[in-house]
């Protein structure tokens, strides 16, 4: 009976778009600033590595967007490539109460300042994209801090 309940719970959890059973990769673990490495744990919506339109983790994106709309804490990690082909990783975090913070790692982007940024935002905005995948980004009222 306990196994059946556990299987139902896991199935419902995964169907909701959350992937707590799979930790997001953190290739920046050793080189990340302390504030990133020591950030508080939040419910995990998963991660994605987007090289083309078909690579998006749609359930993970839906999980984060739903958490944001419901003011529930959550985290989602996305790595996307610049036009020049360099990876840029963003850690989206919905904090308790609904505020948003985003850590952006552009240390591997040869055409950037090669820094970590922290955005403290009152909100996320929905971004309309032609691919139809859930898309969001930081709102316009973010406070930006260069970490290093």
Secondary structure, DSSP 8 states (H G I E B T S, - for coil): -HHHHHHHHHHHHHHTT--TTS----TTTTTS-HHHHT-----EEEEEEESSGGG--HHHHHHHHHHHHTT--EEEEEEEE-TTS-EEEEEEEE-TTS-EEEEEE-TT-TTS---EEEEEES-EEE---TT-S--EEE-TT-EEEE--
